[in-house]
Amino acid sequence: MSLPLHAFHAAHIMLADIGNPAPADPTNGSKGTTLLLSYAKWGSLIACAVAAVVSGGLMGIGHLSNRPDSADKGKRALIWSLGGVIVTACAIPMINTVFGASA
């Protein structure tokens, strides 16, 4: 038997004895993680709502003051804020599913 093949066989025998532990909750049932995630979820929804209102104002100011670049920036900001709401709305059930499964 060649040396690399012998070393591979010896490593395989040693690694075969390592057990596979069962999964465990890293938070040990702590409510702090859940509270932090709920603050982050609500904070992101509030930030998207504020961005939507501000972008609407930017569109209005851009049209009234004859500044098409400001109106265009407002339109893009509105689309991105609505996209953020959609991403956040999809992430909330996923996070609840993951943390609900560990409980």
C-alpha positions in Angstrom: 0.0 0.0 0.0 1.4 3.4 -0.9 2.0 6.1 1.7 -0.8 8.5 0.7 -3.3 5.7 0.5 -2.2 4.5 3.9 -2.5 8.0 5.4 -5.9 8.4 3.9 -7.1 5.1 5.3 -5.7 6.0 8.8 -7.4 9.4 8.7 -10.7 7.8 7.6 -10.6 5.3 10.6 -9.9 8.2 13.1 -12.6 10.4 11.7 -15.2 7.6 11.7 -15.2 7.6 15.5 -16.5 11.2 15.8 -20.2 11.3 16.9 -22.9 13.5 15.5 -24.5 15.4 18.4 -28.2 16.3 18.3 -29.1 19.9 17.5 -29.6 22.2 20.5 -31.2 25.7 20.9 -28.3 28.1 21.2 -30.4 30.7 23.0 -31.6 28.2 25.7 -35.2 29.6 25.4 -34.1 33.2 25.9 -36.8 35.8 25.2 -34.2 38.4 24.4 -33.5 37.1 20.9 -37.2 37.1 20.1 -37.6 40.6 21.4 -34.6 41.9 19.4 -36.0 40.3 16.2 -39.4 41.8 16.8 -37.9 45.3 17.2 -35.9 44.8 14.0 -39.0 43.7 12.1 -41.1 46.6 13.2 -38.2 49.0 12.8 -37.7 48.0 9.2 -41.4 48.3 8.4 -41.4 51.8 10.0 -38.3 52.8 8.0 -39.9 51.7 4.8 -43.1 53.6 5.6 -41.1 56.8 6.4 -39.1 56.4 3.1 -42.3 56.0 1.1 -43.8 59.2 2.6 -40.5 61.2 2.1 -40.2 60.0 -1.5 -43.8 61.1 -2.1 -42.9 64.5 -0.8 -39.8 64.6 -3.0 -41.8 63.8 -6.1 -44.3 66.6 -5.2 -41.5 69.1 -4.6 -39.8 68.0 -7.8 -42.9 68.5 -9.9 -43.9 71.8 -8.3 -40.5 73.4 -8.5 -39.9 72.2 -12.1 -37.0 69.9 -11.1 -37.4 66.6 -13.0 -34.3 65.1 -11.4 -35.9 65.4 -7.9 -39.1 63.9 -9.1 -37.2 61.0 -10.7 -35.3 60.4 -7.5 -38.6 60.4 -5.6 -40.1 57.8 -7.9 -37.1 55.6 -7.6 -37.1 56.0 -3.8 -40.8 55.0 -3.7 -40.2 51.9 -5.7 -37.3 50.9 -3.5 -39.2 51.5 -0.3 -42.1 49.4 -1.6 -39.6 46.7 -2.5 -38.2 46.9 1.1 -41.7 46.4 2.5 -42.2 43.3 0.3 -38.8 41.9 1.4 -39.6 42.6 5.0 -43.1 41.1 4.7 -41.6 37.9 3.2 -38.9 37.7 5.9 -41.2 38.0 8.9 -43.0 34.6 8.3 -39.7 32.9 7.5 -38.1 34.2 10.8 -41.2 33.2 12.7 -41.1 29.7 11.2 -37.4 29.2 12.0 -37.8 30.4 15.6 -41.1 28.7 16.1 -39.6 25.4 15.0 -36.8 25.6 17.6 -39.3 26.2 20.4 
